[in-house]
Amino acid sequence: MVKHLTDLLTSHTPQDAAADRPTRHEDAIFDEIKEKFPIIVFSCVQLASKLSLHSHIITNSTAVHFLHSVGLSVSKQTLFESEMMILKGLEFRLNSPNPLTYVESLLEVLGHNEPCVPVERLHDLCCHVLQFVSLERADVYDSLLKTTTQCVSPSREQREKFATVTEDCMLLGVVVIAVATFIFSVTKWEQVVEELSHITGISSRSIHDFAHVILTHIVRPSSQ
C-alpha cells in the first residue's frame, strides 16, 4: 500500500494542476484512495484466503456478492485490478516463510502420516500457542538460550550464534505443534514428537527442550 501510494504521488502531475497549488494533485489521490480503501482491504483478505491451507478460498463471485450486500457496487474486473495492485506492490513475493505457514504444512503431513492425530483441533490450539510465543518472544528465546548454553549470562558470541535459532521458522513450527499436543492430549505427546522429528530431522531432544521452555512460560504466574 505504501509503495502504491508513493508511486501515485511521484507520478506525473496532471497539466491542469496549478503550480501554485501543489496540494491539489495530492488531495485528489488521497480522495481516490479513500474511496477504494474498503475494496483494497477486502482484496488483501481475499489474497490471504488463497494462501491459507485451512481456509476456503474467497472467489470473485463470493466477493462481489458480499461487497454488494454491504453497499459497495464492485465488478469482478475491479476486484482483479485491486488484487493486481496489491501483488505489484508486494513485487509478487507472497510466500515469505513464517511460523504459521510451517505449522499448517506440518499439520497436513502429520495428519496424513498419523490419521489418529486430531490435526484440525490442534490447529486452533497451535494458533493460540504461536500467538503466546510471539507476544513473549524475547523472554521465551532468552530462556531457551540459557537452557541450551546452561549459562545464566550467555556471552556475546553465544548470543550471536543463537540468532539463527530465533529465525528458524521450521523449529518454531514443530515445537508449537508439540506444545499444543501436550496441552490437548498428553498421551499422544511422544508419538507426535517422534513423528515430527522424523518429518523434519529435528532431534526429539531439541523439541523437548524448546517445548519445555514454552510450557514453563505458559504456566508460570503472570507476576513473575
LUMLO-155237 format. One record per residue (C-alpha): residue number from 0; chain; x, y, z. Coordinates in nm, 3 decimals, decimal comma. Example, Ala and Ser with C-alpha at 12.3 -4.5 7.8 and 13.67 -1.06 7.14 Angstrom:
LUMLO-155237
NODE;i;ch;X;Y;Z
NODE;0;A;1,230;-0,450;0,780
NODE;1;A;1,367;-0,106;0,714
END
This chain:
LUMLO-155237
NODE;i;ch;X;Y;Z
NODE;0;A;0,000;0,000;0,000
NODE;1;A;0,283;0,239;0,087
NODE;2;A;0,460;0,161;-0,240
NODE;3;A;0,139;0,214;-0,440
NODE;4;A;0,074;0,547;-0,270
NODE;5;A;0,434;0,658;-0,323
NODE;6;A;0,414;0,570;-0,692
NODE;7;A;0,095;0,773;-0,729
NODE;8;A;0,238;1,076;-0,550
NODE;9;A;0,560;1,074;-0,750
NODE;10;A;0,391;1,018;-1,084
NODE;11;A;0,349;1,297;-1,338
NODE;12;A;0,123;1,574;-1,206
NODE;13;A;-0,176;1,644;-1,433
NODE;14;A;-0,140;1,953;-1,653
NODE;15;A;-0,448;2,115;-1,502
NODE;16;A;-0,291;2,110;-1,154
NODE;17;A;-0,176;2,467;-1,095
NODE;18;A;0,183;2,514;-0,986
NODE;19;A;0,079;2,749;-0,708
NODE;20;A;-0,147;2,482;-0,559
NODE;21;A;0,070;2,165;-0,542
NODE;22;A;-0,159;2,000;-0,289
NODE;23;A;-0,443;1,974;-0,543
NODE;24;A;-0,290;1,662;-0,703
NODE;25;A;-0,219;1,502;-0,363
NODE;26;A;-0,571;1,572;-0,240
NODE;27;A;-0,716;1,407;-0,550
NODE;28;A;-0,501;1,099;-0,495
NODE;29;A;-0,595;1,067;-0,129
NODE;30;A;-0,962;1,106;-0,216
NODE;31;A;-0,928;0,827;-0,470
NODE;32;A;-0,752;0,600;-0,219
NODE;33;A;-1,013;0,678;0,046
NODE;34;A;-1,288;0,572;-0,192
NODE;35;A;-1,112;0,248;-0,287
NODE;36;A;-0,977;0,163;0,059
NODE;37;A;-1,256;-0,081;0,163
NODE;38;A;-1,205;-0,274;-0,162
NODE;39;A;-0,827;-0,278;-0,114
NODE;40;A;-0,865;-0,415;0,238
NODE;41;A;-1,105;-0,682;0,116
NODE;42;A;-0,863;-0,777;-0,164
NODE;43;A;-0,595;-0,831;0,100
NODE;44;A;-0,830;-1,067;0,283
NODE;45;A;-0,911;-1,244;-0,043
NODE;46;A;-0,543;-1,293;-0,127
NODE;47;A;-0,477;-1,422;0,224
NODE;48;A;-0,757;-1,676;0,183
NODE;49;A;-0,591;-1,807;-0,132
NODE;50;A;-0,266;-1,864;0,057
NODE;51;A;-0,421;-2,032;0,361
NODE;52;A;-0,428;-2,410;0,384
NODE;53;A;-0,715;-2,417;0,630
NODE;54;A;-0,948;-2,156;0,482
NODE;55;A;-1,193;-2,171;0,196
NODE;56;A;-1,085;-1,953;-0,093
NODE;57;A;-1,296;-1,641;-0,138
NODE;58;A;-1,387;-1,643;-0,507
NODE;59;A;-1,457;-1,326;-0,702
NODE;60;A;-1,825;-1,420;-0,727
NODE;61;A;-1,849;-1,456;-0,349
NODE;62;A;-1,655;-1,134;-0,303
NODE;63;A;-1,879;-0,935;-0,537
NODE;64;A;-2,192;-1,072;-0,368
NODE;65;A;-2,062;-0,979;-0,022
NODE;66;A;-1,949;-0,631;-0,122
NODE;67;A;-2,285;-0,565;-0,287
NODE;68;A;-2,457;-0,671;0,037
NODE;69;A;-2,269;-0,401;0,230
NODE;70;A;-2,346;-0,131;-0,023
NODE;71;A;-2,034;-0,138;-0,241
NODE;72;A;-2,101;-0,168;-0,613
NODE;73;A;-1,796;-0,356;-0,738
NODE;74;A;-1,732;-0,562;-1,051
NODE;75;A;-1,510;-0,868;-1,083
NODE;76;A;-1,277;-0,662;-1,303
NODE;77;A;-1,240;-0,404;-1,026
NODE;78;A;-1,150;-0,678;-0,778
NODE;79;A;-0,897;-0,822;-1,022
NODE;80;A;-0,734;-0,481;-1,067
NODE;81;A;-0,726;-0,432;-0,691
NODE;82;A;-0,555;-0,768;-0,640
NODE;83;A;-0,302;-0,689;-0,913
NODE;84;A;-0,223;-0,356;-0,749
NODE;85;A;-0,152;-0,533;-0,420
NODE;86;A;0,056;-0,805;-0,587
NODE;87;A;0,266;-0,548;-0,773
NODE;88;A;0,318;-0,355;-0,450
NODE;89;A;0,448;-0,674;-0,291
NODE;90;A;0,652;-0,747;-0,604
NODE;91;A;0,462;-1,078;-0,618
NODE;92;A;0,651;-1,203;-0,313
NODE;93;A;0,375;-1,370;-0,112
NODE;94;A;0,544;-1,686;0,006
NODE;95;A;0,780;-1,542;0,264
NODE;96;A;0,835;-1,806;0,534
NODE;97;A;0,653;-1,754;0,861
NODE;98;A;0,588;-1,985;1,158
NODE;99;A;0,217;-2,028;1,083
NODE;100;A;0,294;-2,148;0,730
NODE;101;A;0,522;-2,415;0,874
NODE;102;A;0,268;-2,511;1,140
NODE;103;A;-0,006;-2,563;0,883
NODE;104;A;0,219;-2,751;0,640
NODE;105;A;0,347;-2,978;0,917
NODE;106;A;-0,007;-3,044;1,038
NODE;107;A;-0,104;-3,151;0,687
NODE;108;A;0,183;-3,401;0,676
NODE;109;A;0,123;-3,513;1,034
NODE;110;A;-0,244;-3,578;0,962
NODE;111;A;-0,152;-3,784;0,658
NODE;112;A;0,111;-3,991;0,840
NODE;113;A;-0,079;-4,026;1,168
NODE;114;A;-0,457;-4,024;1,096
NODE;115;A;-0,536;-4,071;1,466
NODE;116;A;-0,389;-3,730;1,550
NODE;117;A;-0,669;-3,467;1,561
NODE;118;A;-0,490;-3,208;1,347
NODE;119;A;-0,798;-2,992;1,290
NODE;120;A;-0,846;-2,942;1,663
NODE;121;A;-0,473;-2,895;1,711
NODE;122;A;-0,471;-2,617;1,451
NODE;123;A;-0,678;-2,379;1,664
NODE;124;A;-0,468;-2,452;1,971
NODE;125;A;-0,147;-2,406;1,771
NODE;126;A;-0,262;-2,057;1,673
NODE;127;A;-0,304;-1,967;2,041
NODE;128;A;0,036;-2,113;2,133
NODE;129;A;0,202;-1,930;1,844
NODE;130;A;0,036;-1,606;1,947
NODE;131;A;0,164;-1,654;2,302
NODE;132;A;0,519;-1,717;2,180
NODE;133;A;0,500;-1,409;1,957
NODE;134;A;0,392;-1,191;2,250
NODE;135;A;0,652;-1,340;2,484
NODE;136;A;0,917;-1,385;2,215
NODE;137;A;1,206;-1,210;2,389
NODE;138;A;1,157;-1,390;2,721
NODE;139;A;1,093;-1,730;2,562
NODE;140;A;1,405;-1,723;2,346
NODE;141;A;1,614;-1,581;2,628
NODE;142;A;1,510;-1,876;2,843
NODE;143;A;1,588;-2,117;2,558
NODE;144;A;1,931;-1,959;2,514
NODE;145;A;2,009;-2,005;2,883
NODE;146;A;1,882;-2,362;2,870
NODE;147;A;2,089;-2,461;2,567
NODE;148;A;2,406;-2,289;2,688
NODE;149;A;2,346;-2,383;3,053
NODE;150;A;2,464;-2,035;3,137
NODE;151;A;2,276;-1,767;3,330
NODE;152;A;2,462;-1,491;3,148
NODE;153;A;2,543;-1,608;2,795
NODE;154;A;2,835;-1,439;2,624
NODE;155;A;2,802;-1,210;2,323
NODE;156;A;2,943;-1,483;2,100
NODE;157;A;2,685;-1,732;2,227
NODE;158;A;2,406;-1,483;2,161
NODE;159;A;2,530;-1,418;1,807
NODE;160;A;2,538;-1,791;1,730
NODE;161;A;2,193;-1,832;1,883
NODE;162;A;2,046;-1,571;1,646
NODE;163;A;1,993;-1,837;1,378
NODE;164;A;1,770;-2,030;1,621
NODE;165;A;1,541;-1,731;1,667
NODE;166;A;1,494;-1,715;1,289
NODE;167;A;1,426;-2,088;1,244
NODE;168;A;1,057;-2,099;1,148
NODE;169;A;1,065;-2,476;1,100
NODE;170;A;1,187;-2,534;1,456
NODE;171;A;0,926;-2,298;1,598
NODE;172;A;0,650;-2,459;1,392
NODE;173;A;0,746;-2,806;1,514
NODE;174;A;0,762;-2,701;1,877
NODE;175;A;0,431;-2,512;1,862
NODE;176;A;0,261;-2,832;1,743
NODE;177;A;0,437;-3,030;2,017
NODE;178;A;0,321;-2,787;2,285
NODE;179;A;-0,036;-2,786;2,150
NODE;180;A;-0,035;-3,167;2,154
NODE;181;A;0,090;-3,177;2,512
NODE;182;A;-0,190;-2,943;2,619
NODE;183;A;-0,461;-3,115;2,418
NODE;184;A;-0,368;-3,482;2,464
NODE;185;A;-0,055;-3,561;2,662
NODE;186;A;-0,095;-3,932;2,581
NODE;187;A;-0,015;-3,857;2,216
NODE;188;A;0,280;-3,634;2,303
NODE;189;A;0,563;-3,881;2,244
NODE;190;A;0,401;-4,017;1,928
NODE;191;A;0,366;-3,670;1,777
NODE;192;A;0,715;-3,558;1,880
NODE;193;A;0,866;-3,872;1,728
NODE;194;A;0,675;-3,821;1,403
NODE;195;A;0,767;-3,451;1,386
NODE;196;A;1,130;-3,545;1,438
NODE;197;A;1,102;-3,799;1,158
NODE;198;A;0,939;-3,546;0,923
NODE;199;A;1,181;-3,259;0,984
NODE;200;A;1,504;-3,418;1,103
NODE;201;A;1,497;-3,207;1,420
NODE;202;A;1,602;-3,417;1,717
NODE;203;A;1,344;-3,518;1,975
NODE;204;A;1,572;-3,370;2,242
NODE;205;A;1,565;-3,027;2,077
NODE;206;A;1,185;-3,043;2,051
NODE;207;A;1,153;-3,150;2,416
NODE;208;A;1,383;-2,872;2,541
NODE;209;A;1,212;-2,593;2,347
NODE;210;A;0,863;-2,722;2,430
NODE;211;A;0,954;-2,736;2,799
NODE;212;A;1,062;-2,371;2,787
NODE;213;A;0,736;-2,260;2,626
NODE;214;A;0,520;-2,466;2,862
NODE;215;A;0,708;-2,322;3,159
NODE;216;A;0,632;-1,970;3,040
NODE;217;A;0,267;-2,057;2,979
NODE;218;A;0,204;-2,195;3,328
NODE;219;A;0,420;-1,958;3,529
NODE;220;A;0,244;-1,689;3,738
NODE;221;A;0,197;-1,365;3,546
NODE;222;A;0,362;-1,167;3,824
NODE;223;A;0,699;-1,332;3,758
END
